[in-house]
């Protein structure tokens, strides 16, 4: 037994992370899992709110102008609705692409489990996209931009349409 603290570490020996009693997180793995859960929660909210805002913008344009002809006569309203339609289309296409990319990763992992295990071990030592791919990471980032900023821009165009009517 050692008088104070953990045992001394030998060269090349990696000790498991220390458990913290009474803390919010018992170790770094628990803390990372909490960050991941919050990330999934908040990005899910971006998806939900994006759709809700898109539908609200369609309704606001319709309520403000009352007919297709009046909407078509106001360029800002047309731009607003056009951007909403582009947003919904990109979200649908992006979700399909994400499904395909994830399926490729599943197929890749199932073809050679030893390779998958080796890649996992290698990814633990540095920042990596693993178990995802660079394409999945980039597409996820791009879709978050579309989901957050396109509906906001469409809402701004809708407000501009109201003031320019």
ABEGO torsion letter per residue (X at the ends): XBABEBBBBBBGBBBBBBBBBGBABABAAAAAAAAAAAAAAAAAAAAAAAAAAAAAAAAAAAAAAGBAAAAAABAAAAAAAAAAAAAAAAAAAAAAAAAAAAAAAAAAAAABAAAAAAAAAAAAABBBAOABBAAAAAAAAAAAAAAAAAAAAAAAAAAAAAAAX
